[in-house]
Amino acid sequence: MSVVIDSYAQNYQSMAQNDLTQAKKAKNDEFYTQWADIEKEIMAYLDYNPNVFRDKTILLPCDDPEWSNFTKFFVQNFEVFGLKKLISTSYAAESKKIKLWQPTLFETENPNYDADKSRTNGKIFTLDHDTNQNGKIDIDDLQWQYLEGDGDFRSLEVKRLRDESDMIITNPPFSLFKEFLEWVLEDGKQFLMIGNINCLTYKEVFSKIKENKIWLGTGMGRWISGFIVPESYELYGSEARIENGNRIVATNNCLWLTNIDHGKRHQPLQLMTMADNIKHSKHKEVRGNGYQKYDNYDAIEVPFTDAIPCDYDGFMGVPITFLDKYNPAQFEIVGSLITNNPDSYSFGVPYVNGKKVYARILIHRKK
């Protein structure tokens, strides 16, 4: 039997590398998350724990309510979620190297407007009480002013805001993903952020997933319906579109990464036995053929997550997309068979019958 690469994961990896490379080269990090995707993800945490955000100070760095939906969403739900304080910061237009830029009416018609600072300084938006005393906390109570610097998350100014917060929630710049994650984790905050699926192969991410310190959120791939992009961004791909005047690209290669608990990660995978998989699996690579072993590691090759046998006690190599279904009470992550990932958890590139197999996660069943 020839080795079959999980095409679902392979396509993700290919697209992830392309998009991430493009973002790094162009420093194009203007991918704005749609309201529906934010709402769908956030509600999953509330379903699991209705008080997950209660009395919390939430920081939304890399955000801008003039364009982004994160601040708007949490402002609208401030009282419903029982938030203590909401802080969001935006990055200066000049630092983002935006050429065709004009300040919005939201900024220019506000008494705080400063033409000199408008292009060079970031902004800070805060919400923590009913400023106009109309009996409710809403968008009219959102206060803003210019930051001293450009709003870079690495600045001391924004680090102080991080230290003040309980949770950090955002869509960070793809080109600085590793650095941003390190920035979040160094202060031990709870977080929820969007990343490229390629991040699962980073040793900085994989090691923490293995140690059960971080995990995937509830949605990945096409679960995230797309990102709003600026006029200057090329609309490519079959799912690129314009909706309500917004230019949208559906990369299909992103995920939510978090350390906030949710119900999905506690749902066990419903799997067949090895014998039933060999007899009834919908995958022709498994049905009637069984499971092969790797040439360079004592584990069986499982090319599809739903083909994991529920009664096999040895090590198994599964697609990286398994992490979207990973229940730490059902399986333990042993390590990885991932190309170009020379860390202590990687056991090298996987081969079967002398042929290279796509990146795999090594797991075994908990008894």
Beta strands, then each sheet from edge to edge (+ up, - down):
strand 1: 32-33
strand 2: 57-60
strand 3: 85-90
strand 4: 123-127
strand 5: 143-146
strand 6: 167-170
strand 7: 190-196
strand 8: 215-220
strand 9: 227-229
strand 10: 241-243
strand 11: 246-249
strand 12: 254-258
strand 13: 299-301
strand 14: 315-319
strand 15: 331-337
strand 16: 351-352
strand 17: 355-356
strand 18: 360-365
sheet 1: 1+ 9- 11+ 10-
sheet 2: 5+ 4- 3+ 2+ 6+ 7+ 12- 8+
sheet 3: 13+ 14+ 18- 15+
sheet 4: 16+ 17-
end
